[in-house]
């Protein structure tokens, strides 16, 4: 039995994003989802990472009230370090200030504790 992949234009072209962990549920236009997901797929090495960053961008858009394509224009063309830093900034604005993502301050050891005494 063969199948035919024909487009049904009567169906609304939206994508439902659901994140079980955060209980996040949103319905977005399929065109926007495809653009953002395919970009992240070209930047990251796995489909899982691309999917996670796509969900994050839509979540930031919903919480901040900024259109998702406007946020996407800000991150488009950035390298991997800049991209993760930018998204960490946006996600940190949604999270508790007690748990910040992407903040890596090098720790300087205490001078006196770092010295070793040889007898």
Secondary structure, DSSP 8 states (H G I E B T S, - for coil): --------TTS--EEEEEETTTTEEEEEEHHHHHHHHHHHHHHSSSHHHHHHHHHHHHHHHHHHT--HHHHHHHHTT--HHHHHHHHHHHHHHHS-TTS-SS--------HHHH-----
